[in-house]
Amino acid sequence: MYMSETATLSTIIDARVKDAITSFCKRRGIKLRYLVEQALIEQLEDEIDLEAYRSRRDEETFSFEEILEGLNKKK
């Protein structure tokens, strides 16, 4: 993913968590910035997916067999 603009994000976290993340990044050879950005993107995607699920969970559903039967009837 290409970001055309960047911004600074500052937060306070437990020192043990920061140490663990820093150590993890060093072992994996990845930048802390990359790990944090990817984690935030993943969390946002999960939340958006969950919102979509919640808004549609009461919709009528169809089994795969029902869909196939409908297709066969159209032929």
CHARMM internal coordinates of N, CA and C (Angstrom, degrees):
IC EDIT
DIST 1 N 1 CA 1.4347
DIST 1 CA 1 C 1.5201
ANGL 1 N 1 CA 1 C 108.78
DIST 1 C 2 N 1.3006
ANGL 1 CA 1 C 2 N 116.80
DIHE 1 N 1 CA 1 C 2 N 130.36
DIST 2 N 2 CA 1.4565
ANGL 1 C 2 N 2 CA 121.79
DIHE 1 CA 1 C 2 N 2 CA -179.29
DIST 2 CA 2 C 1.5174
ANGL 2 N 2 CA 2 C 109.52
DIHE 1 C 2 N 2 CA 2 C -99.92
DIST 2 C 3 N 1.2890
ANGL 2 CA 2 C 3 N 116.41
DIHE 2 N 2 CA 2 C 3 N 124.08
DIST 3 N 3 CA 1.4558
ANGL 2 C 3 N 3 CA 121.67
DIHE 2 CA 2 C 3 N 3 CA 177.06
DIST 3 CA 3 C 1.5220
ANGL 3 N 3 CA 3 C 108.76
DIHE 2 C 3 N 3 CA 3 C -102.71
DIST 3 C 4 N 1.3264
ANGL 3 CA 3 C 4 N 116.77
DIHE 3 N 3 CA 3 C 4 N 122.66
DIST 4 N 4 CA 1.4551
ANGL 3 C 4 N 4 CA 119.21
DIHE 3 CA 3 C 4 N 4 CA -178.42
DIST 4 CA 4 C 1.5243
ANGL 4 N 4 CA 4 C 112.11
DIHE 3 C 4 N 4 CA 4 C -81.87
DIST 4 C 5 N 1.3014
ANGL 4 CA 4 C 5 N 117.58
DIHE 4 N 4 CA 4 C 5 N -25.18
DIST 5 N 5 CA 1.4535
ANGL 4 C 5 N 5 CA 121.65
DIHE 4 CA 4 C 5 N 5 CA 178.63
DIST 5 CA 5 C 1.5234
ANGL 5 N 5 CA 5 C 108.80
DIHE 4 C 5 N 5 CA 5 C -126.83
DIST 5 C 6 N 1.2938
ANGL 5 CA 5 C 6 N 116.21
DIHE 5 N 5 CA 5 C 6 N 151.98
DIST 6 N 6 CA 1.4638
ANGL 5 C 6 N 6 CA 119.78
DIHE 5 CA 5 C 6 N 6 CA 175.39
DIST 6 CA 6 C 1.5248
ANGL 6 N 6 CA 6 C 108.59
DIHE 5 C 6 N 6 CA 6 C -123.82
DIST 6 C 7 N 1.3160
ANGL 6 CA 6 C 7 N 114.82
DIHE 6 N 6 CA 6 C 7 N 159.98
DIST 7 N 7 CA 1.4577
ANGL 6 C 7 N 7 CA 121.76
DIHE 6 CA 6 C 7 N 7 CA 178.10
DIST 7 CA 7 C 1.5179
ANGL 7 N 7 CA 7 C 107.73
DIHE 6 C 7 N 7 CA 7 C -144.60
DIST 7 C 8 N 1.2904
ANGL 7 CA 7 C 8 N 115.71
DIHE 7 N 7 CA 7 C 8 N 155.85
DIST 8 N 8 CA 1.4592
ANGL 7 C 8 N 8 CA 121.32
DIHE 7 CA 7 C 8 N 8 CA 178.77
DIST 8 CA 8 C 1.5171
ANGL 8 N 8 CA 8 C 109.39
DIHE 7 C 8 N 8 CA 8 C -92.42
DIST 8 C 9 N 1.3160
ANGL 8 CA 8 C 9 N 115.56
DIHE 8 N 8 CA 8 C 9 N 136.96
DIST 9 N 9 CA 1.4561
ANGL 8 C 9 N 9 CA 122.27
DIHE 8 CA 8 C 9 N 9 CA 177.78
DIST 9 CA 9 C 1.5153
ANGL 9 N 9 CA 9 C 107.13
DIHE 8 C 9 N 9 CA 9 C -125.18
DIST 9 C 10 N 1.2925
ANGL 9 CA 9 C 10 N 116.96
DIHE 9 N 9 CA 9 C 10 N 127.45
DIST 10 N 10 CA 1.4519
ANGL 9 C 10 N 10 CA 120.73
DIHE 9 CA 9 C 10 N 10 CA -179.31
DIST 10 CA 10 C 1.5192
ANGL 10 N 10 CA 10 C 109.30
DIHE 9 C 10 N 10 CA 10 C -123.74
DIST 10 C 11 N 1.3143
ANGL 10 CA 10 C 11 N 116.26
DIHE 10 N 10 CA 10 C 11 N 137.53
DIST 11 N 11 CA 1.4549
ANGL 10 C 11 N 11 CA 120.26
DIHE 10 CA 10 C 11 N 11 CA 179.02
DIST 11 CA 11 C 1.5208
ANGL 11 N 11 CA 11 C 109.24
DIHE 10 C 11 N 11 CA 11 C -150.57
DIST 11 C 12 N 1.3058
ANGL 11 CA 11 C 12 N 116.22
DIHE 11 N 11 CA 11 C 12 N 166.50
DIST 12 N 12 CA 1.4626
ANGL 11 C 12 N 12 CA 121.59
DIHE 11 CA 11 C 12 N 12 CA 177.08
DIST 12 CA 12 C 1.5240
ANGL 12 N 12 CA 12 C 108.03
DIHE 11 C 12 N 12 CA 12 C -112.96
DIST 12 C 13 N 1.3405
ANGL 12 CA 12 C 13 N 116.27
DIHE 12 N 12 CA 12 C 13 N 125.74
DIST 13 N 13 CA 1.4561
ANGL 12 C 13 N 13 CA 121.35
DIHE 12 CA 12 C 13 N 13 CA 178.18
DIST 13 CA 13 C 1.5224
ANGL 13 N 13 CA 13 C 108.86
DIHE 12 C 13 N 13 CA 13 C -130.05
DIST 13 C 14 N 1.3005
ANGL 13 CA 13 C 14 N 115.56
DIHE 13 N 13 CA 13 C 14 N 165.18
DIST 14 N 14 CA 1.4603
ANGL 13 C 14 N 14 CA 121.80
DIHE 13 CA 13 C 14 N 14 CA 177.60
DIST 14 CA 14 C 1.5325
ANGL 14 N 14 CA 14 C 109.01
DIHE 13 C 14 N 14 CA 14 C -59.04
DIST 14 C 15 N 1.3098
ANGL 14 CA 14 C 15 N 117.11
DIHE 14 N 14 CA 14 C 15 N 135.50
DIST 15 N 15 CA 1.4685
ANGL 14 C 15 N 15 CA 121.87
DIHE 14 CA 14 C 15 N 15 CA -177.83
DIST 15 CA 15 C 1.5292
ANGL 15 N 15 CA 15 C 111.17
DIHE 14 C 15 N 15 CA 15 C -59.82
DIST 15 C 16 N 1.3244
ANGL 15 CA 15 C 16 N 117.12
DIHE 15 N 15 CA 15 C 16 N -34.31
DIST 16 N 16 CA 1.4700
ANGL 15 C 16 N 16 CA 119.64
DIHE 15 CA 15 C 16 N 16 CA 179.20
DIST 16 CA 16 C 1.5141
ANGL 16 N 16 CA 16 C 111.48
DIHE 15 C 16 N 16 CA 16 C -66.67
DIST 16 C 17 N 1.3169
ANGL 16 CA 16 C 17 N 116.35
DIHE 16 N 16 CA 16 C 17 N -36.26
DIST 17 N 17 CA 1.4620
ANGL 16 C 17 N 17 CA 120.28
DIHE 16 CA 16 C 17 N 17 CA 177.92
DIST 17 CA 17 C 1.5238
ANGL 17 N 17 CA 17 C 109.38
DIHE 16 C 17 N 17 CA 17 C -66.58
DIST 17 C 18 N 1.3307
ANGL 17 CA 17 C 18 N 116.75
DIHE 17 N 17 CA 17 C 18 N -45.05
DIST 18 N 18 CA 1.4622
ANGL 17 C 18 N 18 CA 120.01
DIHE 17 CA 17 C 18 N 18 CA 178.70
DIST 18 CA 18 C 1.5194
ANGL 18 N 18 CA 18 C 111.03
DIHE 17 C 18 N 18 CA 18 C -60.57
DIST 18 C 19 N 1.3284
ANGL 18 CA 18 C 19 N 116.99
DIHE 18 N 18 CA 18 C 19 N -43.57
DIST 19 N 19 CA 1.4696
ANGL 18 C 19 N 19 CA 120.22
DIHE 18 CA 18 C 19 N 19 CA 178.49
DIST 19 CA 19 C 1.5283
ANGL 19 N 19 CA 19 C 110.99
DIHE 18 C 19 N 19 CA 19 C -61.03
DIST 19 C 20 N 1.3288
ANGL 19 CA 19 C 20 N 116.37
DIHE 19 N 19 CA 19 C 20 N -42.36
DIST 20 N 20 CA 1.4661
ANGL 19 C 20 N 20 CA 120.37
DIHE 19 CA 19 C 20 N 20 CA 179.92
DIST 20 CA 20 C 1.5244
ANGL 20 N 20 CA 20 C 110.92
DIHE 19 C 20 N 20 CA 20 C -64.83
DIST 20 C 21 N 1.3241
ANGL 20 CA 20 C 21 N 116.96
DIHE 20 N 20 CA 20 C 21 N -42.76
DIST 21 N 21 CA 1.4626
ANGL 20 C 21 N 21 CA 120.75
DIHE 20 CA 20 C 21 N 21 CA 179.66
DIST 21 CA 21 C 1.5241
ANGL 21 N 21 CA 21 C 110.73
DIHE 20 C 21 N 21 CA 21 C -65.64
DIST 21 C 22 N 1.3171
ANGL 21 CA 21 C 22 N 116.28
DIHE 21 N 21 CA 21 C 22 N -44.35
DIST 22 N 22 CA 1.4646
ANGL 21 C 22 N 22 CA 120.74
DIHE 21 CA 21 C 22 N 22 CA 179.59
DIST 22 CA 22 C 1.5241
ANGL 22 N 22 CA 22 C 110.67
DIHE 21 C 22 N 22 CA 22 C -61.17
DIST 22 C 23 N 1.3128
ANGL 22 CA 22 C 23 N 116.46
DIHE 22 N 22 CA 22 C 23 N -45.20
DIST 23 N 23 CA 1.4622
ANGL 22 C 23 N 23 CA 121.10
DIHE 22 CA 22 C 23 N 23 CA 178.38
DIST 23 CA 23 C 1.5260
ANGL 23 N 23 CA 23 C 110.84
DIHE 22 C 23 N 23 CA 23 C -62.44
DIST 23 C 24 N 1.3271
ANGL 23 CA 23 C 24 N 116.54
DIHE 23 N 23 CA 23 C 24 N -43.55
DIST 24 N 24 CA 1.4653
ANGL 23 C 24 N 24 CA 121.62
DIHE 23 CA 23 C 24 N 24 CA 178.94
DIST 24 CA 24 C 1.5232
ANGL 24 N 24 CA 24 C 110.60
DIHE 23 C 24 N 24 CA 24 C -58.86
DIST 24 C 25 N 1.3224
ANGL 24 CA 24 C 25 N 115.84
DIHE 24 N 24 CA 24 C 25 N -47.15
DIST 25 N 25 CA 1.4720
ANGL 24 C 25 N 25 CA 120.46
DIHE 24 CA 24 C 25 N 25 CA -179.15
DIST 25 CA 25 C 1.5272
ANGL 25 N 25 CA 25 C 111.45
DIHE 24 C 25 N 25 CA 25 C -62.45
DIST 25 C 26 N 1.3232
ANGL 25 CA 25 C 26 N 117.05
DIHE 25 N 25 CA 25 C 26 N -40.92
DIST 26 N 26 CA 1.4637
ANGL 25 C 26 N 26 CA 120.10
DIHE 25 CA 25 C 26 N 26 CA 178.79
DIST 26 CA 26 C 1.5194
ANGL 26 N 26 CA 26 C 111.04
DIHE 25 C 26 N 26 CA 26 C -63.26
DIST 26 C 27 N 1.3324
ANGL 26 CA 26 C 27 N 116.50
DIHE 26 N 26 CA 26 C 27 N -44.40
DIST 27 N 27 CA 1.4663
ANGL 26 C 27 N 27 CA 120.58
DIHE 26 CA 26 C 27 N 27 CA 179.99
DIST 27 CA 27 C 1.5194
ANGL 27 N 27 CA 27 C 111.98
DIHE 26 C 27 N 27 CA 27 C -63.43
DIST 27 C 28 N 1.3168
ANGL 27 CA 27 C 28 N 116.37
DIHE 27 N 27 CA 27 C 28 N -37.13
DIST 28 N 28 CA 1.4644
ANGL 27 C 28 N 28 CA 121.50
DIHE 27 CA 27 C 28 N 28 CA -177.71
DIST 28 CA 28 C 1.5270
ANGL 28 N 28 CA 28 C 112.89
DIHE 27 C 28 N 28 CA 28 C -88.10
DIST 28 C 29 N 1.3130
ANGL 28 CA 28 C 29 N 117.19
DIHE 28 N 28 CA 28 C 29 N -12.23
DIST 29 N 29 CA 1.4520
ANGL 28 C 29 N 29 CA 120.00
DIHE 28 CA 28 C 29 N 29 CA -178.90
DIST 29 CA 29 C 1.5207
ANGL 29 N 29 CA 29 C 113.43
DIHE 28 C 29 N 29 CA 29 C 71.69
DIST 29 C 30 N 1.3281
ANGL 29 CA 29 C 30 N 116.12
DIHE 29 N 29 CA 29 C 30 N 33.10
DIST 30 N 30 CA 1.4618
ANGL 29 C 30 N 30 CA 120.10
DIHE 29 CA 29 C 30 N 30 CA 177.85
DIST 30 CA 30 C 1.5244
ANGL 30 N 30 CA 30 C 109.68
DIHE 29 C 30 N 30 CA 30 C -118.49
DIST 30 C 31 N 1.3008
ANGL 30 CA 30 C 31 N 115.10
DIHE 30 N 30 CA 30 C 31 N 158.04
DIST 31 N 31 CA 1.4555
ANGL 30 C 31 N 31 CA 119.81
DIHE 30 CA 30 C 31 N 31 CA -179.52
DIST 31 CA 31 C 1.5236
ANGL 31 N 31 CA 31 C 109.98
DIHE 30 C 31 N 31 CA 31 C -83.83
DIST 31 C 32 N 1.3178
ANGL 31 CA 31 C 32 N 115.29
DIHE 31 N 31 CA 31 C 32 N 143.37
DIST 32 N 32 CA 1.4622
ANGL 31 C 32 N 32 CA 121.49
DIHE 31 CA 31 C 32 N 32 CA 178.80
DIST 32 CA 32 C 1.5248
ANGL 32 N 32 CA 32 C 109.97
DIHE 31 C 32 N 32 CA 32 C -57.37
DIST 32 C 33 N 1.3152
ANGL 32 CA 32 C 33 N 115.99
DIHE 32 N 32 CA 32 C 33 N -42.27
DIST 33 N 33 CA 1.4676
ANGL 32 C 33 N 33 CA 120.35
DIHE 32 CA 32 C 33 N 33 CA 179.82
DIST 33 CA 33 C 1.5337
ANGL 33 N 33 CA 33 C 110.71
DIHE 32 C 33 N 33 CA 33 C -56.58
DIST 33 C 34 N 1.3289
ANGL 33 CA 33 C 34 N 116.75
DIHE 33 N 33 CA 33 C 34 N -44.48
DIST 34 N 34 CA 1.4637
ANGL 33 C 34 N 34 CA 121.43
DIHE 33 CA 33 C 34 N 34 CA -179.74
DIST 34 CA 34 C 1.5310
ANGL 34 N 34 CA 34 C 110.69
DIHE 33 C 34 N 34 CA 34 C -62.31
DIST 34 C 35 N 1.3351
ANGL 34 CA 34 C 35 N 116.20
DIHE 34 N 34 CA 34 C 35 N -46.85
DIST 35 N 35 CA 1.4606
ANGL 34 C 35 N 35 CA 120.39
DIHE 34 CA 34 C 35 N 35 CA -178.81
DIST 35 CA 35 C 1.5225
ANGL 35 N 35 CA 35 C 111.12
DIHE 34 C 35 N 35 CA 35 C -60.38
DIST 35 C 36 N 1.3202
ANGL 35 CA 35 C 36 N 117.01
DIHE 35 N 35 CA 35 C 36 N -46.50
DIST 36 N 36 CA 1.4609
ANGL 35 C 36 N 36 CA 120.95
DIHE 35 CA 35 C 36 N 36 CA -178.55
DIST 36 CA 36 C 1.5273
ANGL 36 N 36 CA 36 C 110.26
DIHE 35 C 36 N 36 CA 36 C -64.77
DIST 36 C 37 N 1.3235
ANGL 36 CA 36 C 37 N 116.66
DIHE 36 N 36 CA 36 C 37 N -45.19
DIST 37 N 37 CA 1.4639
ANGL 36 C 37 N 37 CA 119.98
DIHE 36 CA 36 C 37 N 37 CA -179.29
DIST 37 CA 37 C 1.5262
ANGL 37 N 37 CA 37 C 111.13
DIHE 36 C 37 N 37 CA 37 C -61.62
DIST 37 C 38 N 1.3275
ANGL 37 CA 37 C 38 N 117.15
DIHE 37 N 37 CA 37 C 38 N -44.61
DIST 38 N 38 CA 1.4634
ANGL 37 C 38 N 38 CA 120.63
DIHE 37 CA 37 C 38 N 38 CA 179.35
DIST 38 CA 38 C 1.5308
ANGL 38 N 38 CA 38 C 111.50
DIHE 37 C 38 N 38 CA 38 C -64.48
DIST 38 C 39 N 1.3237
ANGL 38 CA 38 C 39 N 116.89
DIHE 38 N 38 CA 38 C 39 N -39.12
DIST 39 N 39 CA 1.4657
ANGL 38 C 39 N 39 CA 120.48
DIHE 38 CA 38 C 39 N 39 CA 178.63
DIST 39 CA 39 C 1.5268
ANGL 39 N 39 CA 39 C 110.94
DIHE 38 C 39 N 39 CA 39 C -64.33
DIST 39 C 40 N 1.3197
ANGL 39 CA 39 C 40 N 116.67
DIHE 39 N 39 CA 39 C 40 N -40.92
DIST 40 N 40 CA 1.4641
ANGL 39 C 40 N 40 CA 120.39
DIHE 39 CA 39 C 40 N 40 CA 178.50
DIST 40 CA 40 C 1.5309
ANGL 40 N 40 CA 40 C 111.03
DIHE 39 C 40 N 40 CA 40 C -65.96
DIST 40 C 41 N 1.3181
ANGL 40 CA 40 C 41 N 116.76
DIHE 40 N 40 CA 40 C 41 N -43.09
DIST 41 N 41 CA 1.4596
ANGL 40 C 41 N 41 CA 120.48
DIHE 40 CA 40 C 41 N 41 CA 178.06
DIST 41 CA 41 C 1.5256
ANGL 41 N 41 CA 41 C 110.28
DIHE 40 C 41 N 41 CA 41 C -61.24
DIST 41 C 42 N 1.3163
ANGL 41 CA 41 C 42 N 116.79
DIHE 41 N 41 CA 41 C 42 N -45.36
DIST 42 N 42 CA 1.4662
ANGL 41 C 42 N 42 CA 121.61
DIHE 41 CA 41 C 42 N 42 CA 179.64
DIST 42 CA 42 C 1.5268
ANGL 42 N 42 CA 42 C 110.99
DIHE 41 C 42 N 42 CA 42 C -60.63
DIST 42 C 43 N 1.3161
ANGL 42 CA 42 C 43 N 117.12
DIHE 42 N 42 CA 42 C 43 N -43.21
DIST 43 N 43 CA 1.4638
ANGL 42 C 43 N 43 CA 121.25
DIHE 42 CA 42 C 43 N 43 CA 179.14
DIST 43 CA 43 C 1.5229
ANGL 43 N 43 CA 43 C 110.99
DIHE 42 C 43 N 43 CA 43 C -63.29
DIST 43 C 44 N 1.3322
ANGL 43 CA 43 C 44 N 116.85
DIHE 43 N 43 CA 43 C 44 N -43.99
DIST 44 N 44 CA 1.4655
ANGL 43 C 44 N 44 CA 120.32
DIHE 43 CA 43 C 44 N 44 CA 178.12
DIST 44 CA 44 C 1.5278
ANGL 44 N 44 CA 44 C 111.24
DIHE 43 C 44 N 44 CA 44 C -61.34
DIST 44 C 45 N 1.3221
ANGL 44 CA 44 C 45 N 116.79
DIHE 44 N 44 CA 44 C 45 N -43.90
DIST 45 N 45 CA 1.4654
ANGL 44 C 45 N 45 CA 120.60
DIHE 44 CA 44 C 45 N 45 CA 178.55
DIST 45 CA 45 C 1.5217
ANGL 45 N 45 CA 45 C 111.05
DIHE 44 C 45 N 45 CA 45 C -61.70
DIST 45 C 46 N 1.3265
ANGL 45 CA 45 C 46 N 117.00
DIHE 45 N 45 CA 45 C 46 N -42.38
DIST 46 N 46 CA 1.4670
ANGL 45 C 46 N 46 CA 121.13
DIHE 45 CA 45 C 46 N 46 CA 178.76
DIST 46 CA 46 C 1.5269
ANGL 46 N 46 CA 46 C 110.97
DIHE 45 C 46 N 46 CA 46 C -62.18
DIST 46 C 47 N 1.3246
ANGL 46 CA 46 C 47 N 116.86
DIHE 46 N 46 CA 46 C 47 N -43.32
DIST 47 N 47 CA 1.4624
ANGL 46 C 47 N 47 CA 120.74
DIHE 46 CA 46 C 47 N 47 CA -179.88
DIST 47 CA 47 C 1.5224
ANGL 47 N 47 CA 47 C 111.51
DIHE 46 C 47 N 47 CA 47 C -65.39
DIST 47 C 48 N 1.3200
ANGL 47 CA 47 C 48 N 117.28
DIHE 47 N 47 CA 47 C 48 N -40.30
DIST 48 N 48 CA 1.4710
ANGL 47 C 48 N 48 CA 121.42
DIHE 47 CA 47 C 48 N 48 CA 177.93
DIST 48 CA 48 C 1.5247
ANGL 48 N 48 CA 48 C 109.83
DIHE 47 C 48 N 48 CA 48 C -64.60
DIST 48 C 49 N 1.3370
ANGL 48 CA 48 C 49 N 117.06
DIHE 48 N 48 CA 48 C 49 N -43.58
DIST 49 N 49 CA 1.4639
ANGL 48 C 49 N 49 CA 121.07
DIHE 48 CA 48 C 49 N 49 CA 177.64
DIST 49 CA 49 C 1.5247
ANGL 49 N 49 CA 49 C 110.91
DIHE 48 C 49 N 49 CA 49 C -61.52
DIST 49 C 50 N 1.3276
ANGL 49 CA 49 C 50 N 116.91
DIHE 49 N 49 CA 49 C 50 N -41.29
DIST 50 N 50 CA 1.4605
ANGL 49 C 50 N 50 CA 121.16
DIHE 49 CA 49 C 50 N 50 CA -179.85
DIST 50 CA 50 C 1.5267
ANGL 50 N 50 CA 50 C 111.00
DIHE 49 C 50 N 50 CA 50 C -65.58
DIST 50 C 51 N 1.3173
ANGL 50 CA 50 C 51 N 117.46
DIHE 50 N 50 CA 50 C 51 N -39.77
DIST 51 N 51 CA 1.4624
ANGL 50 C 51 N 51 CA 120.93
DIHE 50 CA 50 C 51 N 51 CA 175.94
DIST 51 CA 51 C 1.5276
ANGL 51 N 51 CA 51 C 110.47
DIHE 50 C 51 N 51 CA 51 C -61.02
DIST 51 C 52 N 1.3215
ANGL 51 CA 51 C 52 N 116.38
DIHE 51 N 51 CA 51 C 52 N -44.46
DIST 52 N 52 CA 1.4656
ANGL 51 C 52 N 52 CA 120.50
DIHE 51 CA 51 C 52 N 52 CA 179.78
DIST 52 CA 52 C 1.5261
ANGL 52 N 52 CA 52 C 110.39
DIHE 51 C 52 N 52 CA 52 C -63.14
DIST 52 C 53 N 1.3206
ANGL 52 CA 52 C 53 N 116.69
DIHE 52 N 52 CA 52 C 53 N -42.75
DIST 53 N 53 CA 1.4693
ANGL 52 C 53 N 53 CA 120.42
DIHE 52 CA 52 C 53 N 53 CA 178.36
DIST 53 CA 53 C 1.5242
ANGL 53 N 53 CA 53 C 110.36
DIHE 52 C 53 N 53 CA 53 C -60.69
DIST 53 C 54 N 1.3245
ANGL 53 CA 53 C 54 N 116.69
DIHE 53 N 53 CA 53 C 54 N -48.72
DIST 54 N 54 CA 1.4680
ANGL 53 C 54 N 54 CA 120.57
DIHE 53 CA 53 C 54 N 54 CA -177.92
DIST 54 CA 54 C 1.5180
ANGL 54 N 54 CA 54 C 112.06
DIHE 53 C 54 N 54 CA 54 C -61.49
DIST 54 C 55 N 1.3232
ANGL 54 CA 54 C 55 N 116.98
DIHE 54 N 54 CA 54 C 55 N -36.98
DIST 55 N 55 CA 1.4622
ANGL 54 C 55 N 55 CA 119.43
DIHE 54 CA 54 C 55 N 55 CA -178.56
DIST 55 CA 55 C 1.5296
ANGL 55 N 55 CA 55 C 111.94
DIHE 54 C 55 N 55 CA 55 C -73.71
DIST 55 C 56 N 1.3353
ANGL 55 CA 55 C 56 N 117.51
DIHE 55 N 55 CA 55 C 56 N -18.47
DIST 56 N 56 CA 1.4653
ANGL 55 C 56 N 56 CA 120.29
DIHE 55 CA 55 C 56 N 56 CA -175.91
DIST 56 CA 56 C 1.5267
ANGL 56 N 56 CA 56 C 114.18
DIHE 55 C 56 N 56 CA 56 C -117.97
DIST 56 C 57 N 1.3288
ANGL 56 CA 56 C 57 N 118.23
DIHE 56 N 56 CA 56 C 57 N 1.38
DIST 57 N 57 CA 1.4701
ANGL 56 C 57 N 57 CA 119.26
DIHE 56 CA 56 C 57 N 57 CA -172.12
DIST 57 CA 57 C 1.5158
ANGL 57 N 57 CA 57 C 114.26
DIHE 56 C 57 N 57 CA 57 C -66.55
DIST 57 C 58 N 1.3352
ANGL 57 CA 57 C 58 N 117.99
DIHE 57 N 57 CA 57 C 58 N -18.84
DIST 58 N 58 CA 1.4617
ANGL 57 C 58 N 58 CA 119.93
DIHE 57 CA 57 C 58 N 58 CA 179.69
DIST 58 CA 58 C 1.5282
ANGL 58 N 58 CA 58 C 112.80
DIHE 57 C 58 N 58 CA 58 C -94.47
DIST 58 C 59 N 1.3199
ANGL 58 CA 58 C 59 N 117.11
DIHE 58 N 58 CA 58 C 59 N 3.12
DIST 59 N 59 CA 1.4550
ANGL 58 C 59 N 59 CA 120.12
DIHE 58 CA 58 C 59 N 59 CA 177.76
DIST 59 CA 59 C 1.5245
ANGL 59 N 59 CA 59 C 110.17
DIHE 58 C 59 N 59 CA 59 C -69.59
DIST 59 C 60 N 1.3103
ANGL 59 CA 59 C 60 N 114.63
DIHE 59 N 59 CA 59 C 60 N 153.72
DIST 60 N 60 CA 1.4551
ANGL 59 C 60 N 60 CA 120.23
DIHE 59 CA 59 C 60 N 60 CA 177.07
DIST 60 CA 60 C 1.5260
ANGL 60 N 60 CA 60 C 109.28
DIHE 59 C 60 N 60 CA 60 C -63.98
DIST 60 C 61 N 1.3135
ANGL 60 CA 60 C 61 N 116.71
DIHE 60 N 60 CA 60 C 61 N 139.88
DIST 61 N 61 CA 1.4605
ANGL 60 C 61 N 61 CA 121.47
DIHE 60 CA 60 C 61 N 61 CA 178.70
DIST 61 CA 61 C 1.5302
ANGL 61 N 61 CA 61 C 109.68
DIHE 60 C 61 N 61 CA 61 C -116.39
DIST 61 C 62 N 1.3171
ANGL 61 CA 61 C 62 N 114.66
DIHE 61 N 61 CA 61 C 62 N 159.24
DIST 62 N 62 CA 1.4596
ANGL 61 C 62 N 62 CA 121.13
DIHE 61 CA 61 C 62 N 62 CA 179.76
DIST 62 CA 62 C 1.5167
ANGL 62 N 62 CA 62 C 108.51
DIHE 61 C 62 N 62 CA 62 C -131.41
DIST 62 C 63 N 1.3216
ANGL 62 CA 62 C 63 N 115.70
DIHE 62 N 62 CA 62 C 63 N 139.24
DIST 63 N 63 CA 1.4567
ANGL 62 C 63 N 63 CA 119.79
DIHE 62 CA 62 C 63 N 63 CA 176.69
DIST 63 CA 63 C 1.5267
ANGL 63 N 63 CA 63 C 108.99
DIHE 62 C 63 N 63 CA 63 C -75.69
DIST 63 C 64 N 1.3028
ANGL 63 CA 63 C 64 N 115.49
DIHE 63 N 63 CA 63 C 64 N 162.84
DIST 64 N 64 CA 1.4652
ANGL 63 C 64 N 64 CA 120.75
DIHE 63 CA 63 C 64 N 64 CA 177.65
DIST 64 CA 64 C 1.5261
ANGL 64 N 64 CA 64 C 110.09
DIHE 63 C 64 N 64 CA 64 C -59.16
DIST 64 C 65 N 1.3361
ANGL 64 CA 64 C 65 N 116.48
DIHE 64 N 64 CA 64 C 65 N -40.09
DIST 65 N 65 CA 1.4637
ANGL 64 C 65 N 65 CA 121.10
DIHE 64 CA 64 C 65 N 65 CA 179.74
DIST 65 CA 65 C 1.5206
ANGL 65 N 65 CA 65 C 111.02
DIHE 64 C 65 N 65 CA 65 C -62.53
DIST 65 C 66 N 1.3412
ANGL 65 CA 65 C 66 N 117.31
DIHE 65 N 65 CA 65 C 66 N -39.79
DIST 66 N 66 CA 1.4665
ANGL 65 C 66 N 66 CA 120.48
DIHE 65 CA 65 C 66 N 66 CA 178.91
DIST 66 CA 66 C 1.5324
ANGL 66 N 66 CA 66 C 111.19
DIHE 65 C 66 N 66 CA 66 C -65.16
DIST 66 C 67 N 1.2967
ANGL 66 CA 66 C 67 N 116.46
DIHE 66 N 66 CA 66 C 67 N -38.85
DIST 67 N 67 CA 1.4668
ANGL 66 C 67 N 67 CA 120.50
DIHE 66 CA 66 C 67 N 67 CA 177.92
DIST 67 CA 67 C 1.5186
ANGL 67 N 67 CA 67 C 109.74
DIHE 66 C 67 N 67 CA 67 C -64.25
DIST 67 C 68 N 1.3416
ANGL 67 CA 67 C 68 N 117.41
DIHE 67 N 67 CA 67 C 68 N -44.91
DIST 68 N 68 CA 1.4629
ANGL 67 C 68 N 68 CA 120.79
DIHE 67 CA 67 C 68 N 68 CA 178.97
DIST 68 CA 68 C 1.5196
ANGL 68 N 68 CA 68 C 110.98
DIHE 67 C 68 N 68 CA 68 C -62.02
DIST 68 C 69 N 1.3274
ANGL 68 CA 68 C 69 N 117.03
DIHE 68 N 68 CA 68 C 69 N -40.87
DIST 69 N 69 CA 1.4705
ANGL 68 C 69 N 69 CA 120.30
DIHE 68 CA 68 C 69 N 69 CA 178.49
DIST 69 CA 69 C 1.5176
ANGL 69 N 69 CA 69 C 110.37
DIHE 68 C 69 N 69 CA 69 C -61.91
DIST 69 C 70 N 1.3191
ANGL 69 CA 69 C 70 N 117.40
DIHE 69 N 69 CA 69 C 70 N -40.92
DIST 70 N 70 CA 1.4644
ANGL 69 C 70 N 70 CA 121.40
DIHE 69 CA 69 C 70 N 70 CA 178.06
DIST 70 CA 70 C 1.5061
ANGL 70 N 70 CA 70 C 111.91
DIHE 69 C 70 N 70 CA 70 C -63.68
DIST 70 C 71 N 1.3207
ANGL 70 CA 70 C 71 N 116.92
DIHE 70 N 70 CA 70 C 71 N -39.63
DIST 71 N 71 CA 1.4686
ANGL 70 C 71 N 71 CA 120.49
DIHE 70 CA 70 C 71 N 71 CA 177.91
DIST 71 CA 71 C 1.5143
ANGL 71 N 71 CA 71 C 111.40
DIHE 70 C 71 N 71 CA 71 C -66.18
DIST 71 C 72 N 1.3269
ANGL 71 CA 71 C 72 N 116.43
DIHE 71 N 71 CA 71 C 72 N -40.56
DIST 72 N 72 CA 1.4675
ANGL 71 C 72 N 72 CA 121.04
DIHE 71 CA 71 C 72 N 72 CA -179.85
DIST 72 CA 72 C 1.5249
ANGL 72 N 72 CA 72 C 111.32
DIHE 71 C 72 N 72 CA 72 C -65.91
DIST 72 C 73 N 1.3249
ANGL 72 CA 72 C 73 N 117.23
DIHE 72 N 72 CA 72 C 73 N -34.64
DIST 73 N 73 CA 1.4694
ANGL 72 C 73 N 73 CA 121.21
DIHE 72 CA 72 C 73 N 73 CA 179.93
DIST 73 CA 73 C 1.5195
ANGL 73 N 73 CA 73 C 111.01
DIHE 72 C 73 N 73 CA 73 C -69.36
DIST 73 C 74 N 1.3445
ANGL 73 CA 73 C 74 N 117.48
DIHE 73 N 73 CA 73 C 74 N -28.95
DIST 74 N 74 CA 1.4656
ANGL 73 C 74 N 74 CA 121.11
DIHE 73 CA 73 C 74 N 74 CA -179.11
DIST 74 CA 74 C 1.5058
ANGL 74 N 74 CA 74 C 112.04
DIHE 73 C 74 N 74 CA 74 C -75.59
DIST 74 C 75 N 1.3285
ANGL 74 CA 74 C 75 N 118.66
DIHE 74 N 74 CA 74 C 75 N -18.38
DIST 75 N 75 CA 1.4729
ANGL 74 C 75 N 75 CA 121.91
DIHE 74 CA 74 C 75 N 75 CA -177.33
DIST 75 CA 75 C 1.4942
ANGL 75 N 75 CA 75 C 112.63
DIHE 74 C 75 N 75 CA 75 C -76.08
END
COOR INIT
IC SEED 1 N 1 CA 1 C
IC BUILD
